[in-house]
Amino acid sequence: MDWTTCYIGLGGNIANEHGTPKEHLKNAINAFKNSEYFKNVATSSLYSSKAYGVTDQPDFINAVLKADTNLAPLDLLDFCQNLENRAGRVRLRHWGERCLDVDILLYGNHTIQNDRLTVPHQEILLRNFVLVPLLELDDTLIIHGQKINELTLSHDMKGLTITESL
Protein backbone atom coordinates (compact mmCIF):
# COMPACT_ATOMS: atom_id res chain seq x y z
CA MET A 1 0.00 0.00 0.00
CA ASP A 2 1.10 3.56 -0.66
CA TRP A 3 1.91 6.01 2.11
CA THR A 4 -0.68 8.68 2.89
CA THR A 5 -0.15 11.75 5.07
CA CYS A 6 -2.58 11.88 7.96
CA TYR A 7 -3.20 14.35 10.74
CA ILE A 8 -4.32 13.07 14.13
CA GLY A 9 -5.85 15.14 16.91
CA LEU A 10 -4.78 14.18 20.43
CA GLY A 11 -6.42 15.33 23.63
CA GLY A 12 -7.12 14.42 27.21
CA ASN A 13 -8.12 16.07 30.46
CA ILE A 14 -8.27 13.47 33.22
CA ALA A 15 -5.69 11.28 34.86
CA ASN A 16 -6.18 7.63 35.66
CA GLU A 17 -4.06 4.69 36.82
CA HIS A 18 -2.24 4.79 33.46
CA GLY A 19 -1.05 8.40 33.73
CA THR A 20 -1.79 12.09 33.46
CA PRO A 21 -3.28 13.68 30.33
CA LYS A 22 0.17 14.83 29.23
CA GLU A 23 1.59 11.33 29.76
CA HIS A 24 -1.29 9.82 27.78
CA LEU A 25 -0.55 12.11 24.84
CA LYS A 26 3.18 11.36 24.96
CA ASN A 27 2.48 7.62 25.13
CA ALA A 28 0.22 7.89 22.08
CA ILE A 29 2.87 9.90 20.20
CA ASN A 30 5.47 7.24 21.03
CA ALA A 31 3.11 4.51 19.80
CA PHE A 32 2.92 6.25 16.41
CA LYS A 33 6.69 6.76 16.32
CA ASN A 34 7.40 3.13 17.22
CA SER A 35 4.91 1.57 14.82
CA GLU A 36 5.89 0.13 11.45
CA TYR A 37 2.69 1.64 10.04
CA PHE A 38 3.95 5.22 10.36
CA LYS A 39 6.95 7.24 9.25
CA ASN A 40 7.93 10.91 9.28
CA VAL A 41 6.04 11.47 12.54
CA ALA A 42 5.95 15.10 13.67
CA THR A 43 3.97 16.70 16.47
CA SER A 44 2.82 20.17 17.34
CA SER A 45 3.43 21.74 20.69
CA LEU A 46 1.21 20.65 23.56
CA TYR A 47 -1.55 23.16 24.26
CA SER A 48 -3.74 23.63 27.29
CA SER A 49 -7.29 24.49 26.23
CA LYS A 50 -10.65 25.11 27.79
CA ALA A 51 -13.20 22.34 27.40
CA TYR A 52 -15.28 22.52 24.21
CA GLY A 53 -19.02 21.87 24.25
CA VAL A 54 -19.43 20.54 27.79
CA THR A 55 -17.53 23.10 29.85
CA ASP A 56 -17.97 21.79 33.41
CA GLN A 57 -14.75 19.78 33.29
CA PRO A 58 -10.98 20.27 33.58
CA ASP A 59 -8.92 21.95 30.87
CA PHE A 60 -7.56 19.71 28.12
CA ILE A 61 -4.07 19.05 26.87
CA ASN A 62 -4.18 18.97 23.05
CA ALA A 63 -1.76 18.40 20.19
CA VAL A 64 -1.81 17.40 16.54
CA LEU A 65 0.35 14.67 15.09
CA LYS A 66 1.31 14.45 11.42
CA ALA A 67 2.56 11.20 9.93
CA ASP A 68 2.72 9.18 6.76
CA THR A 69 0.83 5.92 7.12
CA ASN A 70 0.39 2.79 5.08
CA LEU A 71 -2.83 1.93 6.93
CA ALA A 72 -6.21 2.19 5.22
CA PRO A 73 -8.55 4.72 6.88
CA LEU A 74 -10.57 2.22 8.94
CA ASP A 75 -7.40 0.40 10.01
CA LEU A 76 -6.02 3.77 11.13
CA LEU A 77 -9.23 4.34 13.08
CA ASP A 78 -8.78 0.95 14.76
CA PHE A 79 -5.18 1.89 15.66
CA CYS A 80 -6.38 5.17 17.19
CA GLN A 81 -9.19 3.54 19.16
CA ASN A 82 -6.81 0.87 20.41
CA LEU A 83 -4.58 3.65 21.82
CA GLU A 84 -7.61 5.11 23.63
CA ASN A 85 -8.55 1.70 25.03
CA ARG A 86 -4.98 0.99 26.19
CA ALA A 87 -5.00 4.33 28.02
CA GLY A 88 -8.16 3.22 29.87
CA ARG A 89 -10.60 5.55 28.16
CA VAL A 90 -14.15 5.40 29.45
CA ARG A 91 -16.86 7.20 27.48
CA LEU A 92 -19.02 8.91 30.10
CA ARG A 93 -20.74 11.59 28.01
CA HIS A 94 -20.47 13.18 24.56
CA TRP A 95 -17.68 15.80 24.58
CA GLY A 96 -17.06 14.87 28.19
CA GLU A 97 -13.93 14.27 30.19
CA ARG A 98 -11.53 11.61 28.95
CA CYS A 99 -8.02 10.41 29.57
CA LEU A 100 -7.22 10.20 25.85
CA ASP A 101 -8.96 11.14 22.62
CA VAL A 102 -7.30 10.19 19.32
CA ASP A 103 -9.16 11.56 16.28
CA ILE A 104 -8.35 11.28 12.59
CA LEU A 105 -8.53 14.87 11.37
CA LEU A 106 -7.30 14.44 7.80
CA TYR A 107 -6.31 11.45 5.66
CA GLY A 108 -4.51 12.75 2.59
CA ASN A 109 -6.98 14.66 0.43
CA HIS A 110 -9.67 12.04 0.99
CA THR A 111 -13.23 12.72 1.99
CA ILE A 112 -14.66 9.81 3.94
CA GLN A 113 -18.21 9.51 5.22
CA ASN A 114 -19.45 6.28 6.73
CA ASP A 115 -20.97 5.08 9.98
CA ARG A 116 -17.55 4.79 11.68
CA LEU A 117 -15.51 7.65 10.24
CA THR A 118 -15.93 11.16 8.88
CA VAL A 119 -12.86 12.79 7.28
CA PRO A 120 -12.10 15.66 7.33
CA HIS A 121 -13.21 15.62 10.97
CA GLN A 122 -16.65 17.22 11.06
CA GLU A 123 -15.71 19.89 13.63
CA ILE A 124 -12.20 20.62 12.31
CA LEU A 125 -12.85 24.20 11.16
CA LEU A 126 -14.66 25.16 14.40
CA ARG A 127 -11.91 24.43 16.92
CA ASN A 128 -8.88 26.61 17.50
CA PHE A 129 -7.30 23.86 19.63
CA VAL A 130 -7.15 21.83 16.39
CA LEU A 131 -6.47 24.59 13.85
CA VAL A 132 -3.65 26.32 15.74
CA PRO A 133 -1.55 23.12 16.09
CA LEU A 134 -2.42 22.11 12.50
CA LEU A 135 -1.11 25.46 11.30
CA GLU A 136 2.03 24.92 13.38
CA LEU A 137 2.68 21.68 11.47
CA ASP A 138 1.70 22.79 7.95
CA ASP A 139 0.65 26.31 7.01
CA THR A 140 -0.23 25.22 3.45
CA LEU A 141 -3.13 22.91 4.37
CA ILE A 142 -6.41 23.38 2.56
CA ILE A 143 -9.55 21.96 4.16
CA HIS A 144 -12.91 22.08 2.40
CA GLY A 145 -11.35 24.53 -0.08
CA GLN A 146 -10.19 26.89 2.68
CA LYS A 147 -6.53 27.70 3.32
CA ILE A 148 -6.15 27.24 7.06
CA ASN A 149 -3.51 29.97 7.24
CA GLU A 150 -6.21 32.44 6.12
CA LEU A 151 -8.75 31.40 8.76
CA THR A 152 -9.05 33.76 11.73
CA LEU A 153 -9.58 30.84 14.11
CA SER A 154 -6.22 29.32 13.06
CA HIS A 155 -4.51 32.33 14.66
CA ASP A 156 -6.87 32.68 17.65
CA MET A 157 -5.08 31.76 20.89
CA LYS A 158 -8.15 32.53 23.04
CA GLY A 159 -8.31 29.84 25.73
CA LEU A 160 -5.05 28.24 24.49
CA THR A 161 -1.67 28.15 26.18
CA ILE A 162 1.41 26.34 24.91
CA THR A 163 2.47 24.05 27.74
CA GLU A 164 5.36 22.28 26.05
CA SER A 165 7.12 22.20 22.70
CA LEU A 166 7.88 18.70 21.51
C-alpha positions as CSV (number, residue, x, y, z in Angstrom):
1,M,0.0,0.0,0.0
2,D,1.1,3.6,-0.7
3,W,1.9,6.0,2.1
4,T,-0.7,8.7,2.9
5,T,-0.1,11.7,5.1
6,C,-2.6,11.9,8.0
7,Y,-3.2,14.4,10.7
8,I,-4.3,13.1,14.1
9,G,-5.8,15.1,16.9
10,L,-4.8,14.2,20.4
11,G,-6.4,15.3,23.6
12,G,-7.1,14.4,27.2
13,N,-8.1,16.1,30.5
14,I,-8.3,13.5,33.2
15,A,-5.7,11.3,34.9
16,N,-6.2,7.6,35.7
17,E,-4.1,4.7,36.8
18,H,-2.2,4.8,33.5
19,G,-1.1,8.4,33.7
20,T,-1.8,12.1,33.5
21,P,-3.3,13.7,30.3
22,K,0.2,14.8,29.2
23,E,1.6,11.3,29.8
24,H,-1.3,9.8,27.8
25,L,-0.5,12.1,24.8
26,K,3.2,11.4,25.0
27,N,2.5,7.6,25.1
28,A,0.2,7.9,22.1
29,I,2.9,9.9,20.2
30,N,5.5,7.2,21.0
31,A,3.1,4.5,19.8
32,F,2.9,6.3,16.4
33,K,6.7,6.8,16.3
34,N,7.4,3.1,17.2
35,S,4.9,1.6,14.8
36,E,5.9,0.1,11.5
37,Y,2.7,1.6,10.0
38,F,4.0,5.2,10.4
39,K,6.9,7.2,9.3
40,N,7.9,10.9,9.3
41,V,6.0,11.5,12.5
42,A,5.9,15.1,13.7
43,T,4.0,16.7,16.5
44,S,2.8,20.2,17.3
45,S,3.4,21.7,20.7
46,L,1.2,20.7,23.6
47,Y,-1.6,23.2,24.3
48,S,-3.7,23.6,27.3
49,S,-7.3,24.5,26.2
50,K,-10.6,25.1,27.8
51,A,-13.2,22.3,27.4
52,Y,-15.3,22.5,24.2
53,G,-19.0,21.9,24.2
54,V,-19.4,20.5,27.8
55,T,-17.5,23.1,29.8
56,D,-18.0,21.8,33.4
57,Q,-14.7,19.8,33.3
58,P,-11.0,20.3,33.6
59,D,-8.9,21.9,30.9
60,F,-7.6,19.7,28.1
61,I,-4.1,19.1,26.9
62,N,-4.2,19.0,23.1
63,A,-1.8,18.4,20.2
64,V,-1.8,17.4,16.5
65,L,0.3,14.7,15.1
66,K,1.3,14.5,11.4
67,A,2.6,11.2,9.9
68,D,2.7,9.2,6.8
69,T,0.8,5.9,7.1
70,N,0.4,2.8,5.1
71,L,-2.8,1.9,6.9
72,A,-6.2,2.2,5.2
73,P,-8.5,4.7,6.9
74,L,-10.6,2.2,8.9
75,D,-7.4,0.4,10.0
76,L,-6.0,3.8,11.1
77,L,-9.2,4.3,13.1
78,D,-8.8,0.9,14.8
79,F,-5.2,1.9,15.7
80,C,-6.4,5.2,17.2
81,Q,-9.2,3.5,19.2
82,N,-6.8,0.9,20.4
83,L,-4.6,3.6,21.8
84,E,-7.6,5.1,23.6
85,N,-8.5,1.7,25.0
86,R,-5.0,1.0,26.2
87,A,-5.0,4.3,28.0
88,G,-8.2,3.2,29.9
89,R,-10.6,5.5,28.2
90,V,-14.1,5.4,29.4
91,R,-16.9,7.2,27.5
92,L,-19.0,8.9,30.1
93,R,-20.7,11.6,28.0
94,H,-20.5,13.2,24.6
95,W,-17.7,15.8,24.6
96,G,-17.1,14.9,28.2
97,E,-13.9,14.3,30.2
98,R,-11.5,11.6,29.0
99,C,-8.0,10.4,29.6
100,L,-7.2,10.2,25.9
101,D,-9.0,11.1,22.6
102,V,-7.3,10.2,19.3
103,D,-9.2,11.6,16.3
104,I,-8.4,11.3,12.6
105,L,-8.5,14.9,11.4
106,L,-7.3,14.4,7.8
107,Y,-6.3,11.5,5.7
108,G,-4.5,12.7,2.6
109,N,-7.0,14.7,0.4
110,H,-9.7,12.0,1.0
111,T,-13.2,12.7,2.0
112,I,-14.7,9.8,3.9
113,Q,-18.2,9.5,5.2
114,N,-19.5,6.3,6.7
115,D,-21.0,5.1,10.0
116,R,-17.5,4.8,11.7
117,L,-15.5,7.6,10.2
118,T,-15.9,11.2,8.9
119,V,-12.9,12.8,7.3
120,P,-12.1,15.7,7.3
121,H,-13.2,15.6,11.0
122,Q,-16.6,17.2,11.1
123,E,-15.7,19.9,13.6
124,I,-12.2,20.6,12.3
125,L,-12.9,24.2,11.2
126,L,-14.7,25.2,14.4
127,R,-11.9,24.4,16.9
128,N,-8.9,26.6,17.5
129,F,-7.3,23.9,19.6
130,V,-7.1,21.8,16.4
131,L,-6.5,24.6,13.8
132,V,-3.6,26.3,15.7
133,P,-1.6,23.1,16.1
134,L,-2.4,22.1,12.5
135,L,-1.1,25.5,11.3
136,E,2.0,24.9,13.4
137,L,2.7,21.7,11.5
138,D,1.7,22.8,7.9
139,D,0.6,26.3,7.0
140,T,-0.2,25.2,3.5
141,L,-3.1,22.9,4.4
142,I,-6.4,23.4,2.6
143,I,-9.5,22.0,4.2
144,H,-12.9,22.1,2.4
145,G,-11.3,24.5,-0.1
146,Q,-10.2,26.9,2.7
147,K,-6.5,27.7,3.3
148,I,-6.1,27.2,7.1
149,N,-3.5,30.0,7.2
150,E,-6.2,32.4,6.1
151,L,-8.7,31.4,8.8
152,T,-9.1,33.8,11.7
153,L,-9.6,30.8,14.1
154,S,-6.2,29.3,13.1
155,H,-4.5,32.3,14.7
156,D,-6.9,32.7,17.7
157,M,-5.1,31.8,20.9
158,K,-8.1,32.5,23.0
159,G,-8.3,29.8,25.7
160,L,-5.0,28.2,24.5
161,T,-1.7,28.2,26.2
162,I,1.4,26.3,24.9
163,T,2.5,24.1,27.7
164,E,5.4,22.3,26.1
165,S,7.1,22.2,22.7
166,L,7.9,18.7,21.5
